[in-house]
């Protein structure tokens, strides 16, 4: 897989981040097969890259969606 340059992709704050500026997780929707994730407090720091299917399962589990998987 190619390296993801966090400065050239479009990031959005996760709906699971709080609104007071803390615990901000940002995700990138620019790729079909993977979901890059970063801590918005460290915009130039590391990026974790998850398979899209795994990320979808994780988000479904957070929502309590028992039909996920």
N, CA, C, O and CB atoms as a CASP TS submission, in Angstrom:
PFRMAT TS
TARGET T0000
AUTHOR 0000-0000-0000
METHOD Language model
MODEL 1
PARENT N/A
ATOM      1  N   UNK     1       0.837  -1.182   0.000  1.00  0.00           N
ATOM      2  CA  UNK     1       0.000   0.000   0.000  1.00  0.00           C
ATOM      3  C   UNK     1       0.876   1.237   0.000  1.00  0.00           C
ATOM      4  O   UNK     1       1.947   1.259   0.607  1.00  0.00           O
ATOM      5  CB  UNK     1      -0.949   0.002   1.207  1.00  0.00           C
ATOM      6  N   UNK     2       0.417   2.244  -0.674  1.00  0.00           N
ATOM      7  CA  UNK     2       1.189   3.481  -0.718  1.00  0.00           C
ATOM      8  C   UNK     2       1.118   4.233   0.610  1.00  0.00           C
ATOM      9  O   UNK     2       0.212   4.005   1.412  1.00  0.00           O
ATOM     10  CB  UNK     2       0.688   4.372  -1.850  1.00  0.00           C
ATOM     11  N   UNK     3       2.051   5.104   0.830  1.00  0.00           N
ATOM     12  CA  UNK     3       2.078   5.926   2.029  1.00  0.00           C
ATOM     13  C   UNK     3       1.029   7.022   1.914  1.00  0.00           C
ATOM     14  O   UNK     3       0.860   7.618   0.851  1.00  0.00           O
ATOM     15  CB  UNK     3       3.480   6.531   2.253  1.00  0.00           C
ATOM     16  N   UNK     4       0.335   7.282   2.998  1.00  0.00           N
ATOM     17  CA  UNK     4      -0.676   8.342   3.018  1.00  0.00           C
ATOM     18  C   UNK     4      -0.049   9.602   3.576  1.00  0.00           C
ATOM     19  O   UNK     4       0.455   9.610   4.699  1.00  0.00           O
ATOM     20  CB  UNK     4      -1.918   7.927   3.856  1.00  0.00           C
ATOM     21  N   UNK     5      -0.081  10.672   2.787  1.00  0.00           N
ATOM     22  CA  UNK     5       0.430  11.975   3.232  1.00  0.00           C
ATOM     23  C   UNK     5      -0.723  12.705   3.907  1.00  0.00           C
ATOM     24  O   UNK     5      -1.644  13.150   3.222  1.00  0.00           O
ATOM     25  CB  UNK     5       1.022  12.821   2.028  1.00  0.00           C
ATOM     26  N   UNK     6      -0.700  12.842   5.249  1.00  0.00           N
ATOM     27  CA  UNK     6      -1.825  13.446   5.962  1.00  0.00           C
ATOM     28  C   UNK     6      -2.085  14.907   5.611  1.00  0.00           C
ATOM     29  O   UNK     6      -3.147  15.441   5.931  1.00  0.00           O
ATOM     30  CB  UNK     6      -1.592  13.337   7.423  1.00  0.00           C
ATOM     31  N   UNK     7      -1.127  15.554   4.956  1.00  0.00           N
ATOM     32  CA  UNK     7      -1.314  16.970   4.619  1.00  0.00           C
ATOM     33  C   UNK     7      -2.095  17.175   3.325  1.00  0.00           C
ATOM     34  O   UNK     7      -2.483  18.303   3.018  1.00  0.00           O
ATOM     35  CB  UNK     7       0.029  17.652   4.504  1.00  0.00           C
ATOM     36  N   UNK     8      -2.336  16.102   2.554  1.00  0.00           N
ATOM     37  CA  UNK     8      -3.005  16.272   1.258  1.00  0.00           C
ATOM     38  C   UNK     8      -4.346  15.545   1.152  1.00  0.00           C
ATOM     39  O   UNK     8      -4.964  15.552   0.088  1.00  0.00           O
ATOM     40  CB  UNK     8      -2.101  15.792   0.163  1.00  0.00           C
ATOM     41  N   UNK     9      -4.804  14.919   2.235  1.00  0.00           N
ATOM     42  CA  UNK     9      -6.110  14.266   2.208  1.00  0.00           C
ATOM     43  C   UNK     9      -7.116  15.107   2.974  1.00  0.00           C
ATOM     44  O   UNK     9      -6.740  16.021   3.708  1.00  0.00           O
ATOM     45  CB  UNK     9      -6.030  12.842   2.802  1.00  0.00           C
ATOM     46  N   UNK    10      -8.382  14.801   2.804  1.00  0.00           N
ATOM     47  CA  UNK    10      -9.450  15.533   3.481  1.00  0.00           C
ATOM     48  C   UNK    10      -9.823  14.801   4.762  1.00  0.00           C
ATOM     49  O   UNK    10     -10.178  13.623   4.736  1.00  0.00           O
ATOM     50  CB  UNK    10     -10.691  15.693   2.558  1.00  0.00           C
ATOM     51  N   UNK    11      -9.738  15.503   5.871  1.00  0.00           N
ATOM     52  CA  UNK    11     -10.051  14.925   7.176  1.00  0.00           C
ATOM     53  C   UNK    11     -11.381  15.476   7.672  1.00  0.00           C
ATOM     54  O   UNK    11     -11.741  16.618   7.385  1.00  0.00           O
ATOM     55  CB  UNK    11      -8.922  15.220   8.198  1.00  0.00           C
ATOM     56  N   UNK    12     -12.106  14.645   8.422  1.00  0.00           N
ATOM     57  CA  UNK    12     -13.320  15.108   9.095  1.00  0.00           C
ATOM     58  C   UNK    12     -13.296  14.586  10.522  1.00  0.00           C
ATOM     59  O   UNK    12     -12.799  13.493  10.797  1.00  0.00           O
ATOM     60  CB  UNK    12     -14.612  14.635   8.341  1.00  0.00           C
ATOM     61  N   UNK    13     -13.844  15.393  11.422  1.00  0.00           N
ATOM     62  CA  UNK    13     -13.882  14.984  12.824  1.00  0.00           C
ATOM     63  C   UNK    13     -14.938  13.896  12.988  1.00  0.00           C
ATOM     64  O   UNK    13     -16.057  14.030  12.494  1.00  0.00           O
ATOM     65  CB  UNK    13     -14.183  16.200  13.758  1.00  0.00           C
ATOM     66  N   UNK    14     -14.587  12.844  13.665  1.00  0.00           N
ATOM     67  CA  UNK    14     -15.523  11.758  13.924  1.00  0.00           C
ATOM     68  C   UNK    14     -16.694  12.261  14.755  1.00  0.00           C
ATOM     69  O   UNK    14     -16.528  13.116  15.625  1.00  0.00           O
ATOM     70  CB  UNK    14     -14.819  10.593  14.639  1.00  0.00           C
ATOM     71  N   UNK    15     -17.866  11.731  14.482  1.00  0.00           N
ATOM     72  CA  UNK    15     -19.048  12.101  15.264  1.00  0.00           C
ATOM     73  C   UNK    15     -18.928  11.626  16.709  1.00  0.00           C
ATOM     74  O   UNK    15     -19.696  12.062  17.567  1.00  0.00           O
ATOM     75  CB  UNK    15     -20.313  11.516  14.626  1.00  0.00           C
ATOM     76  N   UNK    16     -17.979  10.744  16.988  1.00  0.00           N
ATOM     77  CA  UNK    16     -17.768  10.268  18.346  1.00  0.00           C
ATOM     78  C   UNK    16     -16.820  11.160  19.150  1.00  0.00           C
ATOM     79  O   UNK    16     -16.609  10.919  20.339  1.00  0.00           O
ATOM     80  CB  UNK    16     -17.231   8.863  18.310  1.00  0.00           C
ATOM     81  N   UNK    17     -16.251  12.182  18.520  1.00  0.00           N
ATOM     82  CA  UNK    17     -15.406  13.131  19.241  1.00  0.00           C
ATOM     83  C   UNK    17     -16.302  14.126  19.958  1.00  0.00           C
ATOM     84  O   UNK    17     -17.401  14.435  19.498  1.00  0.00           O
ATOM     85  CB  UNK    17     -14.420  13.861  18.278  1.00  0.00           C
ATOM     86  N   UNK    18     -15.820  14.626  21.094  1.00  0.00           N
ATOM     87  CA  UNK    18     -16.655  15.591  21.804  1.00  0.00           C
ATOM     88  C   UNK    18     -16.471  16.990  21.220  1.00  0.00           C
ATOM     89  O   UNK    18     -15.534  17.230  20.459  1.00  0.00           O
ATOM     90  CB  UNK    18     -16.321  15.591  23.309  1.00  0.00           C
ATOM     91  N   UNK    19     -17.357  17.902  21.573  1.00  0.00           N
ATOM     92  CA  UNK    19     -17.375  19.229  20.956  1.00  0.00           C
ATOM     93  C   UNK    19     -16.515  20.262  21.681  1.00  0.00           C
ATOM     94  O   UNK    19     -16.403  21.391  21.204  1.00  0.00           O
ATOM     95  CB  UNK    19     -18.782  19.726  20.890  1.00  0.00           C
ATOM     96  N   UNK    20     -15.909  19.920  22.804  1.00  0.00           N
ATOM     97  CA  UNK    20     -15.127  20.919  23.545  1.00  0.00           C
ATOM     98  C   UNK    20     -13.641  20.899  23.186  1.00  0.00           C
ATOM     99  O   UNK    20     -12.831  21.500  23.892  1.00  0.00           O
ATOM    100  CB  UNK    20     -15.286  20.692  25.034  1.00  0.00           C
ATOM    101  N   UNK    21     -13.279  20.227  22.114  1.00  0.00           N
ATOM    102  CA  UNK    21     -11.897  20.244  21.649  1.00  0.00           C
ATOM    103  C   UNK    21     -11.043  19.092  22.149  1.00  0.00           C
ATOM    104  O   UNK    21      -9.896  18.953  21.724  1.00  0.00           O
ATOM    105  CB  UNK    21     -11.266  21.511  22.052  1.00  0.00           C
ATOM    106  N   UNK    22     -11.567  18.271  23.030  1.00  0.00           N
ATOM    107  CA  UNK    22     -10.796  17.143  23.531  1.00  0.00           C
ATOM    108  C   UNK    22     -11.188  15.846  22.862  1.00  0.00           C
ATOM    109  O   UNK    22     -12.265  15.744  22.273  1.00  0.00           O
ATOM    110  CB  UNK    22     -10.965  17.016  25.019  1.00  0.00           C
ATOM    111  N   UNK    23     -10.329  14.869  22.948  1.00  0.00           N
ATOM    112  CA  UNK    23     -10.590  13.523  22.424  1.00  0.00           C
ATOM    113  C   UNK    23     -11.056  13.547  20.975  1.00  0.00           C
ATOM    114  O   UNK    23     -12.018  12.867  20.618  1.00  0.00           O
ATOM    115  CB  UNK    23     -11.631  12.824  23.278  1.00  0.00           C
ATOM    116  N   UNK    24     -10.386  14.317  20.151  1.00  0.00           N
ATOM    117  CA  UNK    24     -10.813  14.459  18.750  1.00  0.00           C
ATOM    118  C   UNK    24     -10.138  13.427  17.853  1.00  0.00           C
ATOM    119  O   UNK    24      -8.917  13.409  17.697  1.00  0.00           O
ATOM    120  CB  UNK    24     -10.505  15.872  18.239  1.00  0.00           C
ATOM    121  N   UNK    25     -10.951  12.593  17.284  1.00  0.00           N
ATOM    122  CA  UNK    25     -10.495  11.614  16.313  1.00  0.00           C
ATOM    123  C   UNK    25     -10.945  12.100  14.948  1.00  0.00           C
ATOM    124  O   UNK    25     -12.107  12.464  14.766  1.00  0.00           O
ATOM    125  CB  UNK    25     -11.046  10.178  16.626  1.00  0.00           C
ATOM    126  N   UNK    26     -10.031  12.106  13.988  1.00  0.00           N
ATOM    127  CA  UNK    26     -10.370  12.489  12.627  1.00  0.00           C
ATOM    128  C   UNK    26     -10.188  11.287  11.721  1.00  0.00           C
ATOM    129  O   UNK    26      -9.271  10.487  11.901  1.00  0.00           O
ATOM    130  CB  UNK    26      -9.504  13.679  12.148  1.00  0.00           C
ATOM    131  N   UNK    27     -11.077  11.172  10.742  1.00  0.00           N
ATOM    132  CA  UNK    27     -11.008  10.093   9.776  1.00  0.00           C
ATOM    133  C   UNK    27     -10.993  10.678   8.376  1.00  0.00           C
ATOM    134  O   UNK    27     -11.417  11.812   8.153  1.00  0.00           O
ATOM    135  CB  UNK    27     -12.186   9.115   9.951  1.00  0.00           C
ATOM    136  N   UNK    28     -10.503   9.894   7.449  1.00  0.00           N
ATOM    137  CA  UNK    28     -10.422  10.305   6.050  1.00  0.00           C
ATOM    138  C   UNK    28     -11.275   9.348   5.221  1.00  0.00           C
ATOM    139  O   UNK    28     -11.144   8.130   5.338  1.00  0.00           O
ATOM    140  CB  UNK    28      -8.937  10.320   5.544  1.00  0.00           C
ATOM    141  N   UNK    29     -12.146   9.906   4.386  1.00  0.00           N
ATOM    142  CA  UNK    29     -13.028   9.105   3.544  1.00  0.00           C
ATOM    143  C   UNK    29     -12.557   9.036   2.092  1.00  0.00           C
ATOM    144  O   UNK    29     -13.327   8.650   1.213  1.00  0.00           O
ATOM    145  CB  UNK    29     -14.429   9.664   3.595  1.00  0.00           C
ATOM    146  N   UNK    30     -11.313   9.403   1.833  1.00  0.00           N
ATOM    147  CA  UNK    30     -10.804   9.506   0.459  1.00  0.00           C
ATOM    148  C   UNK    30     -10.445   8.161  -0.191  1.00  0.00           C
ATOM    149  O   UNK    30     -10.150   8.121  -1.385  1.00  0.00           O
ATOM    150  CB  UNK    30      -9.592  10.385   0.451  1.00  0.00           C
ATOM    151  N   UNK    31     -10.466   7.074   0.565  1.00  0.00           N
ATOM    152  CA  UNK    31     -10.018   5.782   0.054  1.00  0.00           C
ATOM    153  C   UNK    31     -11.118   4.747   0.221  1.00  0.00           C
ATOM    154  O   UNK    31     -11.802   4.734   1.245  1.00  0.00           O
ATOM    155  CB  UNK    31      -8.734   5.323   0.772  1.00  0.00           C
ATOM    156  N   UNK    32     -11.297   3.889  -0.756  1.00  0.00           N
ATOM    157  CA  UNK    32     -12.357   2.880  -0.690  1.00  0.00           C
ATOM    158  C   UNK    32     -11.984   1.692   0.193  1.00  0.00           C
ATOM    159  O   UNK    32     -12.835   1.167   0.911  1.00  0.00           O
ATOM    160  CB  UNK    32     -12.688   2.390  -2.084  1.00  0.00           C
ATOM    161  N   UNK    33     -10.746   1.268   0.150  1.00  0.00           N
ATOM    162  CA  UNK    33     -10.351   0.028   0.821  1.00  0.00           C
ATOM    163  C   UNK    33      -9.845   0.218   2.246  1.00  0.00           C
ATOM    164  O   UNK    33      -9.818  -0.733   3.027  1.00  0.00           O
ATOM    165  CB  UNK    33      -9.296  -0.650   0.022  1.00  0.00           C
ATOM    166  N   UNK    34      -9.444   1.438   2.590  1.00  0.00           N
ATOM    167  CA  UNK    34      -8.872   1.696   3.913  1.00  0.00           C
ATOM    168  C   UNK    34      -9.449   2.975   4.501  1.00  0.00           C
ATOM    169  O   UNK    34      -9.970   3.829   3.784  1.00  0.00           O
ATOM    170  CB  UNK    34      -7.337   1.791   3.834  1.00  0.00           C
ATOM    171  N   UNK    35      -9.341   3.089   5.839  1.00  0.00           N
ATOM    172  CA  UNK    35      -9.777   4.299   6.530  1.00  0.00           C
ATOM    173  C   UNK    35      -8.616   4.794   7.393  1.00  0.00           C
ATOM    174  O   UNK    35      -8.310   4.190   8.421  1.00  0.00           O
ATOM    175  CB  UNK    35     -11.062   4.032   7.402  1.00  0.00           C
ATOM    176  N   UNK    36      -7.966   5.889   6.983  1.00  0.00           N
ATOM    177  CA  UNK    36      -6.935   6.492   7.819  1.00  0.00           C
ATOM    178  C   UNK    36      -7.581   7.223   9.003  1.00  0.00           C
ATOM    179  O   UNK    36      -8.628   7.854   8.856  1.00  0.00           O
ATOM    180  CB  UNK    36      -6.061   7.464   6.987  1.00  0.00           C
ATOM    181  N   UNK    37      -6.949   7.132  10.170  1.00  0.00           N
ATOM    182  CA  UNK    37      -7.458   7.742  11.399  1.00  0.00           C
ATOM    183  C   UNK    37      -6.298   8.453  12.081  1.00  0.00           C
ATOM    184  O   UNK    37      -5.180   7.938  12.112  1.00  0.00           O
ATOM    185  CB  UNK    37      -8.108   6.671  12.352  1.00  0.00           C
ATOM    186  N   UNK    38      -6.565   9.646  12.632  1.00  0.00           N
ATOM    187  CA  UNK    38      -5.517  10.360  13.357  1.00  0.00           C
ATOM    188  C   UNK    38      -6.104  11.118  14.537  1.00  0.00           C
ATOM    189  O   UNK    38      -7.318  11.301  14.633  1.00  0.00           O
ATOM    190  CB  UNK    38      -4.775  11.326  12.422  1.00  0.00           C
ATOM    191  N   UNK    39      -5.244  11.547  15.416  1.00  0.00           N
ATOM    192  CA  UNK    39      -5.598  12.404  16.548  1.00  0.00           C
ATOM    193  C   UNK    39      -5.464  13.838  16.071  1.00  0.00           C
ATOM    194  O   UNK    39      -4.374  14.248  15.673  1.00  0.00           O
ATOM    195  CB  UNK    39      -4.689  12.124  17.811  1.00  0.00           C
ATOM    196  N   UNK    40      -6.532  14.605  16.100  1.00  0.00           N
ATOM    197  CA  UNK    40      -6.497  15.968  15.561  1.00  0.00           C
ATOM    198  C   UNK    40      -5.539  16.877  16.322  1.00  0.00           C
ATOM    199  O   UNK    40      -5.099  17.894  15.786  1.00  0.00           O
ATOM    200  CB  UNK    40      -7.885  16.567  15.584  1.00  0.00           C
ATOM    201  N   UNK    41      -5.212  16.528  17.554  1.00  0.00           N
ATOM    202  CA  UNK    41      -4.258  17.341  18.315  1.00  0.00           C
ATOM    203  C   UNK    41      -2.834  17.174  17.791  1.00  0.00           C
ATOM    204  O   UNK    41      -1.956  17.980  18.098  1.00  0.00           O
ATOM    205  CB  UNK    41      -4.312  16.970  19.799  1.00  0.00           C
ATOM    206  N   UNK    42      -2.610  16.123  16.999  1.00  0.00           N
ATOM    207  CA  UNK    42      -1.296  15.851  16.420  1.00  0.00           C
ATOM    208  C   UNK    42      -1.450  15.669  14.910  1.00  0.00           C
ATOM    209  O   UNK    42      -1.191  14.595  14.368  1.00  0.00           O
ATOM    210  CB  UNK    42      -0.644  14.586  17.072  1.00  0.00           C
ATOM    211  N   UNK    43      -1.875  16.737  14.251  1.00  0.00           N
ATOM    212  CA  UNK    43      -2.201  16.670  12.824  1.00  0.00           C
ATOM    213  C   UNK    43      -1.030  16.196  11.958  1.00  0.00           C
ATOM    214  O   UNK    43      -1.245  15.622  10.890  1.00  0.00           O
ATOM    215  CB  UNK    43      -2.659  18.025  12.347  1.00  0.00           C
ATOM    216  N   UNK    44       0.188  16.427  12.405  1.00  0.00           N
ATOM    217  CA  UNK    44       1.351  15.991  11.632  1.00  0.00           C
ATOM    218  C   UNK    44       1.977  14.737  12.236  1.00  0.00           C
ATOM    219  O   UNK    44       3.081  14.338  11.865  1.00  0.00           O
ATOM    220  CB  UNK    44       2.391  17.112  11.555  1.00  0.00           C
ATOM    221  N   UNK    45       1.261  14.132  13.162  1.00  0.00           N
ATOM    222  CA  UNK    45       1.747  12.922  13.814  1.00  0.00           C
ATOM    223  C   UNK    45       1.350  11.679  13.066  1.00  0.00           C
ATOM    224  O   UNK    45       1.011  11.739  11.884  1.00  0.00           O
ATOM    225  CB  UNK    45       1.238  12.845  15.220  1.00  0.00           C
ATOM    226  N   UNK    46       1.389  10.550  13.746  1.00  0.00           N
ATOM    227  CA  UNK    46       1.117   9.274  13.081  1.00  0.00           C
ATOM    228  C   UNK    46      -0.338   9.135  12.640  1.00  0.00           C
ATOM    229  O   UNK    46      -1.247   9.732  13.217  1.00  0.00           O
ATOM    230  CB  UNK    46       1.475   8.132  14.002  1.00  0.00           C
ATOM    231  N   UNK    47      -0.523   8.339  11.617  1.00  0.00           N
ATOM    232  CA  UNK    47      -1.843   8.012  11.079  1.00  0.00           C
ATOM    233  C   UNK    47      -1.992   6.495  11.155  1.00  0.00           C
ATOM    234  O   UNK    47      -1.125   5.758  10.685  1.00  0.00           O
ATOM    235  CB  UNK    47      -2.024   8.542   9.594  1.00  0.00           C
ATOM    236  N   UNK    48      -3.077   6.038  11.739  1.00  0.00           N
ATOM    237  CA  UNK    48      -3.391   4.609  11.745  1.00  0.00           C
ATOM    238  C   UNK    48      -4.275   4.327  10.543  1.00  0.00           C
ATOM    239  O   UNK    48      -5.184   5.102  10.248  1.00  0.00           O
ATOM    240  CB  UNK    48      -4.093   4.173  13.082  1.00  0.00           C
ATOM    241  N   UNK    49      -4.020   3.231   9.847  1.00  0.00           N
ATOM    242  CA  UNK    49      -4.788   2.885   8.653  1.00  0.00           C
ATOM    243  C   UNK    49      -5.444   1.526   8.888  1.00  0.00           C
ATOM    244  O   UNK    49      -4.773   0.519   9.116  1.00  0.00           O
ATOM    245  CB  UNK    49      -3.876   2.861   7.373  1.00  0.00           C
ATOM    246  N   UNK    50      -6.774   1.529   8.826  1.00  0.00           N
ATOM    247  CA  UNK    50      -7.549   0.316   9.055  1.00  0.00           C
ATOM    248  C   UNK    50      -8.208  -0.148   7.767  1.00  0.00           C
ATOM    249  O   UNK    50      -8.578   0.684   6.938  1.00  0.00           O
ATOM    250  CB  UNK    50      -8.607   0.548  10.138  1.00  0.00           C
ATOM    251  N   UNK    51      -8.364  -1.447   7.575  1.00  0.00           N
ATOM    252  CA  UNK    51      -9.166  -1.922   6.443  1.00  0.00           C
ATOM    253  C   UNK    51     -10.586  -1.380   6.596  1.00  0.00           C
ATOM    254  O   UNK    51     -11.108  -1.338   7.710  1.00  0.00           O
ATOM    255  CB  UNK    51      -9.169  -3.494   6.364  1.00  0.00           C
ATOM    256  N   UNK    52     -11.211  -0.971   5.511  1.00  0.00           N
ATOM    257  CA  UNK    52     -12.545  -0.362   5.569  1.00  0.00           C
ATOM    258  C   UNK    52     -13.563  -1.291   6.232  1.00  0.00           C
ATOM    259  O   UNK    52     -14.419  -0.831   6.989  1.00  0.00           O
ATOM    260  CB  UNK    52     -13.018   0.004   4.160  1.00  0.00           C
ATOM    261  N   UNK    53     -13.475  -2.592   5.954  1.00  0.00           N
ATOM    262  CA  UNK    53     -14.414  -3.540   6.555  1.00  0.00           C
ATOM    263  C   UNK    53     -14.230  -3.588   8.068  1.00  0.00           C
ATOM    264  O   UNK    53     -15.210  -3.621   8.812  1.00  0.00           O
ATOM    265  CB  UNK    53     -14.228  -4.945   5.951  1.00  0.00           C
ATOM    266  N   UNK    54     -12.993  -3.591   8.522  1.00  0.00           N
ATOM    267  CA  UNK    54     -12.717  -3.607   9.953  1.00  0.00           C
ATOM    268  C   UNK    54     -13.187  -2.341  10.635  1.00  0.00           C
ATOM    269  O   UNK    54     -13.732  -2.391  11.737  1.00  0.00           O
ATOM    270  CB  UNK    54     -11.244  -3.800  10.199  1.00  0.00           C
ATOM    271  N   UNK    55     -12.979  -1.196   9.985  1.00  0.00           N
ATOM    272  CA  UNK    55     -13.424   0.082  10.549  1.00  0.00           C
ATOM    273  C   UNK    55     -14.953   0.108  10.651  1.00  0.00           C
ATOM    274  O   UNK    55     -15.501   0.560  11.657  1.00  0.00           O
ATOM    275  CB  UNK    55     -12.918   1.270   9.682  1.00  0.00           C
ATOM    276  N   UNK    56     -15.633  -0.372   9.618  1.00  0.00           N
ATOM    277  CA  UNK    56     -17.096  -0.405   9.641  1.00  0.00           C
ATOM    278  C   UNK    56     -17.608  -1.285  10.786  1.00  0.00           C
ATOM    279  O   UNK    56     -18.582  -0.935  11.452  1.00  0.00           O
ATOM    280  CB  UNK    56     -17.640  -0.918   8.296  1.00  0.00           C
ATOM    281  N   UNK    57     -16.961  -2.410  11.009  1.00  0.00           N
ATOM    282  CA  UNK    57     -17.351  -3.289  12.118  1.00  0.00           C
ATOM    283  C   UNK    57     -17.126  -2.608  13.457  1.00  0.00           C
ATOM    284  O   UNK    57     -17.962  -2.714  14.355  1.00  0.00           O
ATOM    285  CB  UNK    57     -16.568  -4.606  12.064  1.00  0.00           C
ATOM    286  N   UNK    58     -16.011  -1.914  13.601  1.00  0.00           N
ATOM    287  CA  UNK    58     -15.695  -1.190  14.824  1.00  0.00           C
ATOM    288  C   UNK    58     -16.753  -0.124  15.107  1.00  0.00           C
ATOM    289  O   UNK    58     -17.251  -0.029  16.228  1.00  0.00           O
ATOM    290  CB  UNK    58     -14.302  -0.549  14.724  1.00  0.00           C
ATOM    291  N   UNK    59     -17.094   0.671  14.107  1.00  0.00           N
ATOM    292  CA  UNK    59     -18.088   1.738  14.277  1.00  0.00           C
ATOM    293  C   UNK    59     -19.452   1.133  14.602  1.00  0.00           C
ATOM    294  O   UNK    59     -20.174   1.658  15.450  1.00  0.00           O
ATOM    295  CB  UNK    59     -18.177   2.619  12.999  1.00  0.00           C
ATOM    296  N   UNK    60     -19.810   0.043  13.943  1.00  0.00           N
ATOM    297  CA  UNK    60     -21.083  -0.625  14.234  1.00  0.00           C
ATOM    298  C   UNK    60     -21.124  -1.113  15.680  1.00  0.00           C
ATOM    299  O   UNK    60     -22.160  -1.021  16.339  1.00  0.00           O
ATOM    300  CB  UNK    60     -21.303  -1.807  13.273  1.00  0.00           C
ATOM    301  N   UNK    61     -20.011  -1.626  16.167  1.00  0.00           N
ATOM    302  CA  UNK    61     -19.946  -2.093  17.552  1.00  0.00           C
ATOM    303  C   UNK    61     -20.113  -0.920  18.516  1.00  0.00           C
ATOM    304  O   UNK    61     -20.775  -1.057  19.545  1.00  0.00           O
ATOM    305  CB  UNK    61     -18.610  -2.821  17.819  1.00  0.00           C
ATOM    306  N   UNK    62     -19.523   0.223  18.198  1.00  0.00           N
ATOM    307  CA  UNK    62     -19.697   1.397  19.055  1.00  0.00           C
ATOM    308  C   UNK    62     -21.148   1.838  19.101  1.00  0.00           C
ATOM    309  O   UNK    62     -21.643   2.273  20.140  1.00  0.00           O
ATOM    310  CB  UNK    62     -18.821   2.547  18.569  1.00  0.00           C
ATOM    311  N   UNK    63     -21.820   1.724  17.978  1.00  0.00           N
ATOM    312  CA  UNK    63     -23.241   2.109  17.903  1.00  0.00           C
ATOM    313  C   UNK    63     -24.141   1.079  18.563  1.00  0.00           C
ATOM    314  O   UNK    63     -25.306   1.363  18.842  1.00  0.00           O
ATOM    315  CB  UNK    63     -23.664   2.299  16.450  1.00  0.00           C
ATOM    316  N   UNK    64     -23.619  -0.101  18.813  1.00  0.00           N
ATOM    317  CA  UNK    64     -24.429  -1.161  19.387  1.00  0.00           C
ATOM    318  C   UNK    64     -25.259  -1.878  18.361  1.00  0.00           C
ATOM    319  O   UNK    64     -26.268  -2.496  18.699  1.00  0.00           O
ATOM    320  CB  UNK    64     -25.314  -0.613  20.441  1.00  0.00           C
ATOM    321  N   UNK    65     -24.851  -1.807  17.099  1.00  0.00           N
ATOM    322  CA  UNK    65     -25.570  -2.453  16.006  1.00  0.00           C
ATOM    323  C   UNK    65     -25.235  -3.939  16.006  1.00  0.00           C
ATOM    324  O   UNK    65     -24.147  -4.323  15.577  1.00  0.00           O
ATOM    325  CB  UNK    65     -25.213  -1.804  14.637  1.00  0.00           C
ATOM    326  N   UNK    66     -26.122  -4.754  16.467  1.00  0.00           N
ATOM    327  CA  UNK    66     -25.862  -6.187  16.589  1.00  0.00           C
ATOM    328  C   UNK    66     -25.904  -6.913  15.247  1.00  0.00           C
ATOM    329  O   UNK    66     -25.458  -8.057  15.150  1.00  0.00           O
ATOM    330  CB  UNK    66     -26.863  -6.809  17.529  1.00  0.00           C
ATOM    331  N   UNK    67     -26.426  -6.271  14.227  1.00  0.00           N
ATOM    332  CA  UNK    67     -26.501  -6.896  12.896  1.00  0.00           C
ATOM    333  C   UNK    67     -25.228  -6.704  12.104  1.00  0.00           C
ATOM    334  O   UNK    67     -25.109  -7.233  10.999  1.00  0.00           O
ATOM    335  CB  UNK    67     -27.668  -6.333  12.114  1.00  0.00           C
ATOM    336  N   UNK    68     -24.265  -5.957  12.643  1.00  0.00           N
ATOM    337  CA  UNK    68     -23.024  -5.667  11.925  1.00  0.00           C
ATOM    338  C   UNK    68     -22.192  -6.930  11.782  1.00  0.00           C
ATOM    339  O   UNK    68     -22.332  -7.886  12.544  1.00  0.00           O
ATOM    340  CB  UNK    68     -22.216  -4.576  12.649  1.00  0.00           C
ATOM    341  N   UNK    69     -21.342  -6.901  10.801  1.00  0.00           N
ATOM    342  CA  UNK    69     -20.404  -7.998  10.674  1.00  0.00           C
ATOM    343  C   UNK    69     -20.491  -8.605   9.358  1.00  0.00           C
ATOM    344  O   UNK    69     -19.765  -9.556   9.067  1.00  0.00           O
ATOM    345  CB  UNK    69     -20.621  -9.019  11.702  1.00  0.00           C
TER
END
